[in-house]
Amino acid sequence: MREIFAINQGEISAKRGRDSVLIDELKLNHHSRQILTMRWEEVCEHKQLQDLPFKIELNKWGQIVMSPVKIKHSFYQGRIQRLLESLLNTGEVMPECAINTSDGVKVADVVWCSEERFSQIEDEVSASIAPEICVEVKSSGNTLEEMEFKRNLYLEAQAVEVWLCNEQGQMKFYNEQGELEQSLLVPNFPKQIKR
């Protein structure tokens, strides 16, 4: 399900679509054009964007893209976070980490960051360098092409591995060389997330 949102003088309106939510330049009036090219800091501080039930990202034009999240997505995200915390005793595991990419700010569902890299990004609004592990959980609103595109963006932003979890909980692991049989950073991480 995709919804296109327009912010008009402090009001948010929506139009139904297919994959995710996008603030579209064509829907903005003169007063709201300044919203179109928001910086990530402005998105984080914008009161009307605070409690929306969507994952919010920016594309390379500064347009806001919102994706609705379902219960199964949240379950896999939480389970992956807990597994990472149990398998690694160094670094930081975080949900919903904002990362600067060549296509705007993207928000990885779960990340693991070494102590060294975390020290580099901990005071930033969005990470200037991707955490070593970036995980994306597929939802019904994502296409395989979108997931692969984000995988490449995270690797380009210096992630060491990118993990993709499909809607059945199957994990795939990638690095710059391509798909891996298992994670090289966390070799004991399961290939299937179970309830």
C-alpha positions in Angstrom: 0.0 0.0 0.0 1.4 3.3 -1.0 0.2 6.7 0.2 1.3 10.1 -1.0 1.3 12.7 1.7 1.2 16.4 1.2 1.9 18.9 3.9 -0.3 22.0 3.3 0.1 24.8 5.9 0.5 22.5 8.8 -1.9 19.7 7.7 -1.0 16.3 6.4 -3.2 14.8 3.7 -2.9 11.4 2.1 -3.7 9.8 -1.3 -3.7 6.0 -1.6 -1.1 4.3 -3.7 0.9 1.0 -3.6 4.3 0.7 -1.9 5.2 3.4 0.5 4.3 7.0 1.4 6.0 9.8 -0.4 5.6 13.6 -0.1 5.3 14.5 -3.7 6.4 17.9 -5.1 3.3 18.0 -7.3 1.0 17.9 -4.2 2.7 20.8 -2.4 1.4 24.3 -2.5 3.6 27.5 -2.4 3.7 27.6 1.4 4.8 24.0 1.9 7.5 23.8 -0.8 10.1 24.5 1.9 9.0 21.1 3.4 9.9 19.3 0.2 13.7 19.5 0.6 14.0 18.8 4.3 17.2 17.8 6.0 17.1 14.8 8.3 17.4 17.1 11.3 14.2 18.9 10.3 12.4 15.7 9.8 13.4 14.5 13.3 12.2 17.8 14.8 9.0 18.3 12.8 6.1 18.0 15.2 3.6 16.6 12.7 5.9 13.8 11.7 6.6 12.6 15.3 4.0 10.0 16.0 3.1 8.7 12.6 2.9 4.8 12.4 5.4 4.8 9.5 9.2 4.3 9.0 10.4 7.6 7.7 13.3 8.1 5.3 14.5 10.8 2.8 15.3 10.2 -0.8 18.1 12.0 -2.6 15.8 15.0 -3.4 15.0 15.5 0.3 11.5 14.1 -0.2 10.0 12.2 2.7 9.2 8.5 2.1 7.2 6.7 4.7 6.6 3.0 4.8 3.9 1.4 7.0 5.1 -1.4 9.4 3.1 -4.5 10.2 3.3 -6.7 13.3 5.3 -9.5 11.6 7.9 -6.9 10.5 8.2 -5.6 14.1 8.5 -9.2 15.4 11.4 -10.1 13.0 13.1 -6.7 13.7 12.9 -7.3 17.5 14.0 -11.0 17.2 17.0 -10.0 15.1 18.0 -7.3 17.5 17.8 -9.8 20.5 19.8 -12.4 18.6 22.6 -10.0 17.7 22.8 -8.8 21.4 23.0 -12.4 22.6 25.7 -13.4 20.0 27.9 -10.4 20.2 29.4 -9.0 23.4 31.1 -5.9 21.9 29.8 -2.9 20.1 26.2 -1.6 19.9 23.0 -3.1 18.5 20.4 -0.6 17.6 17.0 -0.5 15.9 16.0 2.1 13.3 19.4 3.6 12.6 19.4 6.6 10.2 22.3 6.4 7.7 23.4 8.9 5.1 23.5 7.3 1.7 23.9 8.6 -1.9 20.1 8.4 -2.2 19.3 10.3 1.0 18.8 9.2 4.5 17.8 5.6 4.9 16.8 3.9 8.1 18.1 0.3 8.6 15.7 -1.8 10.7 18.6 -3.1 12.9 22.3 -2.4 12.9 25.4 -3.6 14.8 28.2 -1.1 15.2 31.7 -1.7 16.6 32.8 0.4 19.5 35.2 2.3 17.2 32.5 3.1 14.6 29.9 3.9 17.3 32.3 6.5 18.8 32.5 8.1 15.4 28.7 8.4 14.8 27.1 8.5 18.3 26.6 12.2 18.3 25.4 12.5 14.7 21.8 13.0 13.7 22.2 10.4 11.0 25.3 8.2 10.6 28.0 9.6 8.2 29.3 6.0 7.8 27.1 2.9 7.9 27.4 0.6 10.9 29.3 -2.6 10.1 26.1 -4.7 9.9 22.9 -3.2 8.5 19.7 -5.3 8.5 16.6 -4.7 6.4 13.3 -6.6 7.1 11.1 -7.0 4.0 7.5 -5.9 4.3 4.7 -6.3 1.9 5.3 -2.7 0.8 8.8 -3.4 -0.4 9.8 -4.9 -3.7 12.9 -7.1 -4.1 14.4 -4.4 -6.2 14.0 -1.8 -3.4 15.6 -4.2 -0.9 18.6 -4.8 -3.3 18.9 -1.1 -3.9 19.1 -0.4 -0.1 21.6 -3.2 0.3 23.9 -1.5 -2.3 23.4 1.9 -0.7 24.5 0.5 2.7 27.5 -1.2 1.3 28.4 2.0 -0.6 28.1 3.8 2.8 30.8 1.4 4.1 28.7 -1.3 5.8 30.8 -4.5 5.9 27.7 -6.8 5.7 24.0 -6.2 4.8 21.5 -8.8 5.9 18.0 -9.1 4.4 15.1 -10.9 6.1 12.2 -11.9 4.0 8.5 -12.1 5.0 9.0 -15.7 6.1 12.0 -14.9 8.3 14.6 -16.3 6.0 17.9 -14.5 6.3 20.4 -13.7 3.4 23.8 -12.2 4.1 25.8 -10.0 1.7 29.1 -8.2 1.6 30.8 -6.3 -1.3 31.7 -9.6 -3.0 28.0 -10.7 -3.1 25.8 -13.2 -1.2 27.4 -15.2 1.6 26.6 -18.7 2.9 26.5 -17.2 6.4 27.6 -14.0 8.1 31.3 -13.7 8.4 31.0 -11.2 11.3 28.4 -13.3 13.2 28.8 -16.9 11.8 26.4 -18.4 14.4 23.5 -16.1 13.3 20.6 -18.4 12.1 19.5 -18.5 8.5 15.8 -18.7 9.7 14.2 -16.4 12.3 11.7 -18.5 14.2 9.0 -17.7 16.7 
